[in-house]
Amino acid sequence: MHGDSILSTEEIARQKQTRIVRSCPMSEWEQYADDKYVAIAAECLYGETQSSGDKNPFAVYQKHQERTHRFSFALYAADMSPVAARLLGLMYVDTEIDKSDKYLYKIFVNMPDSLLSDTAMTFANAKVVTPLANIPKPEVKSGNRAVHLSWNNAYLYDTYTSYIIERSTNKDNGFEQQSESNAISTIADGSESNYVYYTDSLYDNNTTYYYRVRGVDCFGRISEPSEVVEGRGALPLVSPPVISNYEVIGNKQVVLNWAFPDSVSKSSIAGFRVYRQSSPNGRTKLIYDGKNPNERSYTDMLPDITNYYRMSAYNTDKEVLTPMYTYVELVDSIAPEIPSGLVGTVDTTGLATVRWNPNRERDLAGYRVYSLNRPDGEFVLQTPSIQRDTVFSQKINLNTLTSMIYYQVRAVDVRDNTSDASATLALVRPDTIPPVAPIFRTVGSEKKYHKLEWIPSSSVDVARQEVLRRKKRETEFEVINVINNSDEAVFVDKNALETEDYFYAIRAVDMSGNSTVSATVLARAAQPLTLKLKHKIVSDVKKSTIEWSITTTPQPIDHYILYKEVEETGLQPYIVTDEMSFVDTEVSMGRKYRYGVKAVFEDMTESELIVFE
């Protein structure tokens, strides 16, 4: 490319140039004899080989292995030294460029085109200078007369071929390279570890040193240094500190004192840590992370009621914990706060669920839940063991006359101090008991309409009554009237077709939506069939004998329904009989009785009611 313009195919062909890069003759290598990587490359390229006239497969394999190793070490030397790369013919410097242009380079093995097997390409913009990547801040660990450095190489693997470690006793200046050999990354791509490691051996454990790292790429360019880190040697950390005594101040604070050798703390540790648990098997919490190796005391400003303390000494490489806990307790006679915010529900399966706000006491052990069925009774404990959760659920009985259930909650701490009871939560039990079914009295006629009479449900929570109807040849009932008065017991169906037979039923629905349907009755389409009878009634002091005989019937009769009226209370169904006579022994002298008969035919249709005067 020339500037920002892409050259034409003809211009590319005209400007295309080929340079042959070869390894240098041995005479040019001698002036770089002090460069060890040049020496390695020269030995790989010109060194004597073990020749053997033996042509057996093992000898051929050995020869192949030797050449493979020479090639690998030559590439390693080229990566580590630009001079070695140039002498090996693995480096090219283009000095004939225009800084305003961009260039595409292709590198391939100098052999006939028909044998070309691979080509590498790279694109270069002469105006752009690519800075070298920053080195991550090294991590430091101390050892006995040693400092161990490590840094992440995951994103630098393709950038740097080696690293320079510099050390100083003054972090502001005076850094020197630690060895003639650079630290190299030997981690292959895809390895489990992405870190480079370096260990600096020291003369003693008392001197503090400062370190920084530089990267070196395959062209010999050296990066800016990493952040400076400090480190020094340390004696092996073996023994933990020992808590020598403690003191409880004002039942609010705990002062811990410990012993640790001064000779070890001065050079081997970074500081002390204090851990605390509220029980032997409780969760361990770090409550103090000290950075002063010379301190021997710590005050816990917010201890629990029961405390199990452990301590440790640590450095950059190791932490040693005390094997035993030190137990410290405070005096506690204060009960927790009363639980608040009780809410709850009872579902239709009888599952009652109660929730409340959690208490904030650090020594809280949990809660106890109590329930009551009647407001004038005593609460009964429902949680034999202390409950940690602020949600309580239980199955309750819904088939009971008590419509409410009541709950209270108390909070308990680890010393069994118990709060007063919470405010009482009243929950309504869902009504799952259906009402008593209505009972039909009669199905008669009023003018040309069907007239239904029934005894309403005796349940006190009935909210409405529904009149159901279906045609004789259908299977599904429909609601034809809703009666909101639970005591009303008469309905005249003025929308029935005179040519249809209908079945009727009455459904009682309570306030919770539970319902019960009465038995069904049949109403004929035409006017009630006329039945002609002869009858007589013979009464004495203890009984009445009613007899009747058929004069005319429109069809065969299945049975009769005898009606009875006492003192003008209205005729009510009394008995069902197949006979045409009945002796009524439930009579009293001085009372007035009246009787009637209705025939039920074989198709279950009914005649009109015939009253015996």
C-alpha positions in Angstrom: 0.0 0.0 0.0 1.1 3.5 -0.8 -0.2 5.8 1.9 -3.8 4.9 2.3 -4.2 3.7 -1.4 -4.2 0.1 -2.4 -1.9 -0.6 -5.3 -3.2 -2.1 -8.5 -2.2 -5.6 -9.5 0.2 -4.3 -12.1 1.9 -2.0 -9.6 2.2 -4.8 -7.1 3.8 -7.0 -9.7 6.2 -4.2 -10.7 7.3 -3.4 -7.1 7.4 -6.9 -5.9 11.0 -7.8 -4.6 12.5 -11.0 -3.5 15.4 -11.2 -1.0 17.2 -14.5 -0.3 18.2 -14.9 3.3 20.9 -17.4 4.1 22.9 -18.5 7.1 26.3 -16.7 7.4 29.6 -18.4 6.8 31.6 -19.5 9.8 34.0 -16.6 9.4 31.3 -14.1 10.3 30.4 -15.9 13.5 33.8 -15.6 15.2 33.5 -12.0 16.1 30.4 -12.9 18.3 32.2 -15.7 20.2 31.3 -14.1 23.6 27.6 -14.5 22.9 26.7 -17.9 24.3 23.5 -18.1 22.1 25.7 -17.5 19.1 27.9 -20.3 20.2 24.9 -22.6 20.7 23.6 -21.7 17.2 27.1 -22.3 15.6 27.4 -25.7 17.3 24.0 -26.7 16.0 24.7 -25.5 12.5 28.4 -26.4 12.0 29.2 -28.7 14.9 30.5 -32.2 14.1 28.0 -35.0 14.0 28.4 -38.6 14.9 28.6 -40.4 11.6 27.9 -44.1 11.3 28.0 -46.3 8.3 25.5 -48.6 10.0 22.2 -48.4 8.2 20.1 -50.3 10.7 16.8 -48.7 11.8 18.1 -47.7 15.3 21.1 -45.8 13.8 18.8 -44.0 11.4 16.5 -43.1 14.3 19.4 -41.8 16.3 20.5 -39.6 13.4 17.0 -38.2 13.1 16.9 -37.4 16.9 20.2 -35.6 16.7 19.1 -33.4 13.8 15.8 -32.7 15.6 17.6 -31.6 18.7 20.0 -29.4 16.8 17.1 -27.7 15.0 15.3 -27.1 18.3 18.3 -25.6 20.0 19.0 -23.4 17.0 15.5 -22.0 17.1 15.9 -21.5 20.9 19.1 -19.5 20.3 17.5 -17.4 17.6 14.6 -16.5 20.0 17.1 -15.5 22.7 19.5 -13.6 20.5 18.8 -11.5 17.4 22.4 -11.8 16.4 22.1 -15.6 16.5 18.9 -15.4 14.5 20.6 -13.2 11.8 23.6 -15.5 11.6 21.3 -18.6 11.2 19.4 -16.9 8.4 16.2 -16.6 10.5 16.1 -12.8 10.6 15.8 -10.1 7.9 16.1 -6.3 8.4 14.5 -4.3 5.6 16.3 -0.9 5.3 14.7 0.1 2.1 11.3 1.3 3.2 9.2 4.5 3.0 7.8 5.4 6.3 4.5 6.6 4.7 3.9 3.1 3.2 2.6 -0.2 4.5 4.2 -3.5 3.5 3.2 -7.1 3.2 6.0 -9.7 3.6 5.9 -13.4 2.6 8.5 -15.8 3.9 9.0 -19.3 2.4 11.7 -21.9 2.0 14.0 -21.3 -0.9 13.2 -24.3 -3.1 11.4 -25.0 -6.4 7.8 -23.8 -6.5 6.6 -27.3 -7.1 7.9 -28.3 -3.6 6.7 -25.3 -1.7 4.7 -26.6 1.3 4.3 -23.6 3.6 4.2 -19.8 3.5 4.2 -17.2 6.3 3.0 -13.7 5.9 3.1 -10.5 8.0 1.9 -7.0 7.5 3.8 -4.0 8.7 2.9 -0.3 8.9 6.1 1.8 9.1 4.3 4.7 10.7 3.1 2.7 13.7 5.5 1.8 16.5 4.0 -1.0 18.6 4.9 -0.6 22.3 5.8 -3.6 24.3 3.3 -5.0 26.7 3.5 -4.3 30.4 4.7 -6.9 32.8 2.2 -7.9 35.6 3.3 -7.1 39.1 5.2 -10.1 40.5 4.0 -12.0 43.5 6.6 -12.5 46.3 7.0 -15.3 48.8 9.8 -15.6 51.4 11.9 -18.7 52.0 14.9 -19.4 54.2 17.6 -17.2 52.7 15.6 -17.0 49.5 12.9 -14.9 47.7 10.5 -16.6 45.3 9.1 -14.4 42.5 6.3 -15.4 40.1 4.2 -13.5 37.5 1.5 -14.3 35.1 2.6 -15.1 31.5 -0.7 -16.1 30.1 -1.1 -13.0 27.8 2.7 -12.5 27.2 3.5 -16.0 25.9 3.7 -14.8 22.3 5.3 -11.5 23.2 8.4 -12.2 25.3 11.0 -15.0 24.9 12.7 -14.3 28.2 12.7 -12.0 31.2 15.3 -10.0 33.0 15.1 -9.9 36.9 16.6 -6.8 38.5 17.3 -6.3 42.2 18.2 -3.4 44.4 18.5 -2.6 48.1 17.1 0.9 47.3 13.8 0.8 45.4 14.3 4.3 44.0 17.5 3.5 42.0 20.4 1.2 41.6 18.7 -1.9 40.1 21.1 -4.5 38.7 20.4 -7.6 36.6 20.6 -10.7 38.8 22.3 -13.0 36.4 23.8 -13.2 32.9 21.0 -15.6 32.0 17.5 -14.3 31.6 14.6 -16.1 33.2 12.7 -17.9 30.5 9.2 -19.3 30.3 9.3 -23.0 29.8 5.5 -23.4 30.1 4.0 -24.7 26.8 0.9 -23.2 25.3 -2.2 -24.9 26.9 -0.4 -25.9 30.1 -2.3 -25.9 33.4 0.1 -23.1 34.8 0.5 -19.7 33.2 3.2 -18.5 35.6 6.9 -17.9 35.3 8.9 -18.6 38.5 12.3 -17.3 39.7 14.1 -17.9 43.0 16.8 -15.4 44.3 19.2 -16.9 46.8 20.2 -14.6 49.6 23.1 -14.3 52.1 20.9 -13.7 55.1 17.3 -13.2 56.2 17.7 -9.7 57.5 18.2 -7.6 54.3 15.2 -6.3 52.4 15.5 -6.4 48.6 13.5 -4.8 45.9 12.7 -6.5 42.6 11.4 -5.7 39.2 11.0 -7.6 35.9 11.6 -6.7 32.2 10.5 -8.7 29.2 12.8 -9.4 26.2 11.2 -10.2 22.8 12.7 -12.1 19.9 14.1 -8.9 18.4 16.1 -8.2 21.5 13.8 -5.3 22.6 13.5 -4.8 26.3 10.3 -3.7 27.9 9.7 -1.1 30.6 10.1 -2.6 34.2 7.2 -4.0 36.1 6.0 -2.5 39.4 8.6 -2.8 42.2 8.0 -5.4 44.9 10.0 -6.1 48.0 11.0 -9.3 49.8 13.4 -10.8 52.2 14.3 -14.2 53.5 12.6 -15.8 56.5 13.4 -18.7 58.8 11.0 -21.6 58.4 7.7 -20.9 60.2 7.0 -23.9 62.4 5.4 -23.0 65.7 2.2 -21.0 66.2 1.7 -18.3 68.8 0.2 -19.4 72.2 -2.6 -17.5 73.8 -1.2 -16.9 77.3 -4.3 -15.2 79.0 -7.4 -13.2 78.3 -9.5 -10.6 80.2 -13.2 -9.7 79.9 -13.7 -6.0 80.3 -17.2 -4.7 81.3 -18.8 -7.8 79.9 -18.4 -6.1 76.5 -14.8 -6.6 75.4 -12.3 -9.4 75.4 -8.5 -8.7 75.6 -6.3 -11.6 74.2 -2.6 -11.8 75.0 -0.2 -14.3 73.4 3.4 -15.4 73.4 5.7 -15.8 70.4 9.5 -15.9 70.2 11.0 -12.5 69.3 13.8 -14.1 67.4 11.4 -15.6 65.0 9.0 -12.7 64.7 11.7 -10.3 63.6 12.6 -12.1 60.4 10.1 -14.9 59.8 6.6 -13.6 60.0 4.5 -10.8 58.5 2.1 -10.6 61.4 -0.7 -12.4 63.4 -4.3 -13.3 62.7 -7.1 -13.9 65.2 -10.1 -16.1 64.3 -13.4 -16.6 66.2 -16.2 -19.1 66.3 -19.5 -18.9 68.3 -19.5 -22.7 68.9 -16.9 -25.5 68.5 -18.4 -26.5 65.1 -19.5 -23.0 64.1 -18.3 -21.0 61.1 -14.8 -19.6 61.5 -14.5 -15.8 61.1 -11.3 -13.8 60.7 -11.7 -10.9 63.1 -8.2 -9.5 63.0 -5.4 -9.5 60.3 -2.4 -7.9 61.9 0.7 -6.6 60.0 2.9 -6.0 63.0 5.2 -9.0 64.0 6.0 -7.3 67.3 2.4 -7.0 68.8 1.4 -9.5 71.5 -2.2 -8.3 72.3 -5.6 -7.8 70.6 -8.9 -6.5 71.9 -12.1 -7.9 70.5 -14.6 -5.0 70.7 -17.6 -7.0 69.6 -17.4 -10.5 71.1 -20.3 -13.0 71.0 -21.7 -14.4 74.2 -19.7 -17.5 73.6 -16.4 -17.2 71.8 -13.8 -19.8 70.6 -10.6 -18.1 69.7 -7.7 -19.4 67.5 -4.5 -17.5 66.5 -1.9 -17.8 63.7 1.4 -16.4 62.7 1.9 -16.0 59.0 4.3 -14.9 56.3 4.1 -14.8 52.5 4.6 -18.5 52.3 2.9 -20.1 55.2 0.4 -19.7 58.1 0.6 -21.7 61.3 -2.6 -22.0 63.5 -2.8 -22.8 67.2 -4.2 -26.4 67.5 -6.5 -25.6 70.4 -9.3 -23.1 70.9 -9.4 -20.6 73.8 -13.0 -20.4 75.2 -14.3 -17.1 76.5 -17.9 -16.4 77.5 -19.8 -13.3 78.6 -22.5 -13.1 81.2 -25.9 -13.0 79.5 -29.3 -12.5 81.2 -31.0 -10.3 78.7 -33.8 -11.9 76.6 -34.0 -11.2 72.8 -36.4 -8.7 71.4 -40.0 -9.7 70.8 -40.5 -11.1 67.3 -42.5 -8.7 65.1 -44.2 -8.5 61.7 -46.2 -11.8 61.9 -48.1 -12.6 58.7 -49.5 -15.8 57.4 -51.9 -17.8 55.3 -53.9 -21.0 55.3 -54.5 -22.7 51.9 -57.3 -25.0 50.9 -55.2 -28.1 51.7 -54.9 -27.1 55.3 -51.3 -25.9 55.1 -50.8 -23.0 57.5 -47.7 -20.8 56.9 -46.5 -18.1 59.3 -43.6 -15.6 58.7 -42.0 -12.9 60.8 -39.1 -10.4 60.8 -35.8 -11.9 61.8 -34.2 -10.7 65.1 -30.8 -9.0 65.0 -29.2 -10.4 68.2 -25.9 -12.0 67.5 -26.5 -14.7 70.2 -29.9 -15.6 68.9 -30.5 -19.4 69.0 -33.9 -19.3 67.2 -37.6 -19.2 67.8 -40.5 -21.2 69.3 -43.9 -21.1 67.7 -47.2 -21.6 69.6 -50.8 -22.0 68.3 -54.3 -21.9 69.6 -57.7 -22.9 68.2 -60.0 -21.0 70.5 -59.4 -17.4 71.7 -60.3 -18.3 75.3 -57.8 -21.3 75.5 -54.1 -21.5 76.1 -51.4 -21.5 73.5 -49.7 -24.9 72.7 -46.0 -25.2 71.7 -45.7 -26.4 68.1 -41.9 -26.5 67.8 -40.3 -28.9 70.3 -36.8 -27.9 69.1 -35.7 -24.3 68.5 -36.3 -23.2 65.0 -33.7 -21.1 63.2 -35.9 -20.1 60.2 -38.4 -17.2 60.3 -40.9 -19.3 58.4 -43.1 -21.9 60.0 -45.5 -24.3 58.3 -47.8 -27.0 59.6 -50.9 -29.0 58.5 -54.1 -28.1 60.4 -57.5 -29.6 60.5 -60.1 -27.8 58.4 -63.1 -30.0 59.4 -63.7 -28.2 62.6 -66.3 -25.8 64.0 -63.6 -23.2 64.9 -63.1 -21.0 61.9 -59.9 -19.3 63.2 -56.5 -20.4 64.3 -54.1 -18.2 66.3 -50.3 -18.0 66.4 -47.6 -16.5 68.6 -43.8 -16.5 68.4 -41.1 -16.2 71.0 -37.3 -15.6 70.4 -34.7 -17.6 72.3 -30.9 -16.9 72.7 -28.1 -19.4 73.2 -28.5 -19.0 77.0 -32.2 -20.0 76.7 -33.3 -16.4 77.6 -36.7 -16.2 76.0 -38.6 -13.1 74.9 -42.2 -12.3 75.6 -44.8 -13.6 73.1 -45.3 -11.7 69.9 -48.6 -10.1 69.0 -51.2 -12.7 68.2 -51.7 -13.6 64.5 -55.3 -14.7 63.7 -55.7 -16.8 60.5 -59.0 -17.9 58.9 -59.5 -21.5 58.1 -60.7 -22.1 54.6 -64.3 -23.5 54.6 -64.2 -26.9 52.8 -67.4 -28.3 54.2 -70.3 -28.2 51.7 -73.7 -27.1 53.0 -76.6 -29.5 53.6 -78.5 -30.3 50.4 -82.0 -28.9 49.8 -84.9 -31.4 49.7 -87.7 -31.2 47.1 -91.3 -31.1 48.4 -93.4 -31.0 45.3 -93.2 -30.4 41.6 -96.5 -29.1 40.5 -98.0 -26.6 38.2 -99.2 -23.0 38.4 -101.4 -22.3 35.4 -99.3 -23.7 32.5 -95.9 -23.3 34.3 -93.8 -25.8 36.4 -93.9 -24.9 40.1 -91.0 -26.1 42.3 -91.2 -26.2 46.1 -88.4 -27.4 48.4 -87.0 -27.4 51.8 -83.9 -25.0 51.9 -80.4 -26.1 53.2 -80.2 -25.9 56.9 -76.6 -24.7 56.8 -76.2 -21.2 58.2 -73.5 -20.0 55.8 -75.5 -20.5 52.6 -74.9 -17.5 50.4 -77.2 -18.4 47.5 -79.4 -21.0 45.9 -79.3 -22.0 42.2 -82.1 -23.6 40.3 -80.7 -26.1 37.8 -82.6 -27.5 34.8 -81.9 -29.8 31.9 -84.1 -31.3 29.2 -84.9 -35.0 29.6 -82.8 -36.0 26.6 -79.7 -34.0 27.7 -77.0 -34.7 30.3 -75.8 -31.3 31.4 -77.7 -29.0 33.8 -77.8 -25.2 33.4 -78.4 -22.5 36.0 -81.8 -20.9 35.2 -82.2 -18.8 38.3 -80.1 -17.6 41.3 -81.8 -16.9 44.6 -79.8 -14.8 47.0 -82.3 -15.4 49.8 -81.3 -18.7 51.5 -84.8 -19.1 53.0 -86.8 -18.8 49.8 -88.1 -22.2 48.6 -90.5 -21.7 45.7 -89.7 -21.1 42.0 -92.0 -21.0 39.0 -90.3 -21.8 35.7 -91.9 -19.5 33.1 -89.3 -20.2 30.4 -89.9 -23.9 30.1 -91.2 -25.1 26.7 -94.6 -26.8 27.0 -93.4 -29.6 24.6 -90.4 -30.6 26.6 -89.8 -32.8 29.7 -87.4 -31.3 32.2 -85.3 -32.5 35.2 -84.8 -29.9 38.0 -82.4 -29.7 40.9 -81.5 -27.1 43.6 -77.9 -26.2 44.4 -77.0 -24.6 47.7 -73.7 -22.5 47.6 -72.0 -21.3 50.8 -69.9 -18.2 51.4 -66.6 -20.1 50.6 -68.0 -21.5 47.3 -68.7 -25.0 48.6 -71.9 -26.4 47.1 -74.3 -29.3 47.3 -77.0 -30.3 44.8 -80.3 -31.8 45.8 -81.9 -34.9 44.3 -83.4 -34.3 40.8 -87.1 -34.3 40.0 -88.9 -34.7 36.7 -91.5 -32.3 35.4 -93.7 -33.4 32.4 -94.2 -31.2 29.4 -98.0 -31.3 29.3 -100.4 -30.6 32.1 -100.4 -33.1 34.9 -102.2 -36.4 33.9 -105.7 -36.7 35.3 -106.3 -39.7 37.6 -109.9 -40.6 38.7 -110.2 -42.3 42.0 -112.9 -43.3 44.5 -112.0 -43.0 48.1 -113.2 -43.2 51.7 -111.7 -42.3 55.0 -112.7 -44.0 58.2 -111.4 -42.4 61.4 -111.7 -43.3 65.1 -109.8 -42.3 68.2 -106.5 -44.0 67.4 -106.3 -44.3 63.7 -107.5 -43.2 60.3 -108.0 -45.7 57.4 -107.7 -44.3 53.9 -108.8 -46.4 50.9 -109.1 -45.6 47.2 -109.7 -47.4 44.0 -109.0 -46.5 40.4 -111.9 -45.3 38.2 -109.8 -44.2 35.2 -106.0 -44.1 34.6 -104.2 -42.8 31.4 -101.4 -45.4 31.8 -100.1 -48.1 34.2 -99.2 -46.9 37.7 -95.9 -47.7 39.4 -96.7 -46.5 42.9 -98.6 -43.9 44.9 -97.5 -40.9 47.1 -99.8 -40.3 50.0 -99.9 -36.6 51.3 -101.0 -35.6 54.8 -102.0 -32.2 56.3 -102.3 -31.5 60.1 -104.2 -28.5 61.3 -104.1 -26.6 58.0 -100.3 -26.7 57.7 -100.3 -27.7 54.1 -100.2 -31.1 52.4 -96.8 -32.7 52.7 -95.5 -36.0 51.2 -96.1 -38.6 53.9 -95.5 -42.2 52.5 -94.8 -44.0 49.3 -96.9 -47.2 48.8 -97.8 -49.8 46.1 -101.2 -50.4 47.9 -104.4 -48.5 47.5 -105.0 -48.2 51.2 -103.2 -47.0 54.3 -103.8 -47.0 58.0 -102.5 -43.9 59.7 -101.8 -44.6 63.4 -100.2 -41.2 64.0 -103.4 -39.4 64.8 -104.7 -37.6 67.9 -108.2 -37.0 69.0 -109.4 -33.5 68.5 -107.0 -32.6 65.7 -108.0 -32.0 62.1 -106.4 -34.1 59.3 -106.6 -34.0 55.5 -105.1 -36.5 53.0 -104.3 -36.6 49.3 -102.8 -39.1 46.7 -100.6 -38.6 43.7 -100.0 -41.5 41.2 -96.5 -42.1 39.7 -96.7 -43.8 36.4 -94.3 -46.4 35.0 -92.5 -43.7 33.0 -92.0 -41.8 36.3 -94.4 -39.0 35.3 -96.9 -38.0 37.9 -100.6 -37.3 38.1 -102.1 -34.3 39.6 -102.6 -34.3 43.4 -106.1 -35.6 44.4 -107.1 -34.3 47.8 -109.4 -36.3 49.9 -111.7 -34.1 51.8 
